[in-house]
Amino acid sequence: MKKHLSRFMALALCLTGVLITFAGCGNSEKKETKDTMENVILNEVAHSIFYAPMYVAIEEGYFKEEGINLELVTGFGADKTMTAVLSGEADIGFMGPETTVYTRNEGSEDYVVNFAQLTQRAGNFLVAREELPDFTWDDLRGTEVLGGRKGGMPEMVFEYILRQNNIDPANDLSIDQSIDFGSTAAAFSGGKGDFSVEFEPGATALETEGDGYVVASLGVDSGYVPYTAFSAKSSYMEKNPDVIQKFTNALQKGLEYTLSHTPEEIAEVISPQFKETDMDTLTTIVSRYHEQETWKENLIFEESSYNLLLDILSESGELTDRPAYKDLIDSSFAEKSTK
């Protein structure tokens, strides 16, 4: 009996050792996987359906696939997003690239460099108080328009369109730039202004409520412009080139998904990011952006686009110097992500 018992104890101890060994291996693999994930804080200028490919990359797990644990923070304004990047609160910023020009011209030594351009058209729309099927930009003469922040891409592109249509932004109409970003739709609904320049979902919401009507797309009428891009401090990019490459790879996957799927499919994927928006509205907005070719086929920020950006800044009176393309744009990561 004792002999059988001792054999049983020996077998039990052996099995216990095996189980502990396997458990240890499992914990080791789990720890190793967790430790190899890169934590990246991304500060976005606004949380908008306009940036659908980025949310596709998040929801489809492309950042995870690339080994990035992404934390998304909304800055509510390019100035605030840039401040977060410069202070180190964010690793990567997503905003209008004009902000990188400003900080470079202000003498920042550790300047911020753009490495991926996402949108190639403006994402806002002109909303009127009544339907104007025969609308022309001349209809804005003598009116009050709720515009955007001085020096920001929404406002500068709006003024760029006005000048293209021989309208003087300073003298031919009144542009109200005093209303905070994200509050213009409410102000317009409350009776302020004759027209309003609105992002989505503000434009569609005004139409749904019967408080306004979209009469023009700034994205269509301005043509291709480098509207938003991803950027990081030059020091961060030098220390973390692998992170920037993995981040760009994930974005490219999100972009390719967006360009190869229907608005309905895209809306379904990004819906967790916009829980307050019903599927019909979400699909309508995605369709609107999809039809006007809002998103680039790749993330490369071309030199011609950069020069156009500088021209827009110059025409708006916001440019003190023209930094070289090579100083503020690094397209090498985007080029690799398409191969």
Buried (B, 14 or more C-beta within 10 A) or exposed (E): EEEEEEEEEEEEEEEEEEEEEEEEEEEEEEEEEEEEBBEBBBBBBBBBBBBBBBBBBBBBEBBBEBBBEBEBBBBBBBBBBBBBBBEEEBBBBBBBBBBBBBBBBEEBEEBBBBBBBBBBBBBBBBBBBEEBEEBEBEBBEEBBBBBBBEBBBBBBBBBBBBEEEEBEBEEBBBBBEEBEBBEBBBBBBEEBBBBBBBBBBBBBBBBBEEBBBBBBBBBBBBBBBBBBBBBBBBEBBEEBEEBBBBBBBBBBBBBBBBBEBEBEBBBBBBBEBBEEBEEEBBBBBBBBBBEBBBBBEBBBBBEEBBEBBBBBBEBBEBBEEBBEBEEBBBBBBBEEBBE
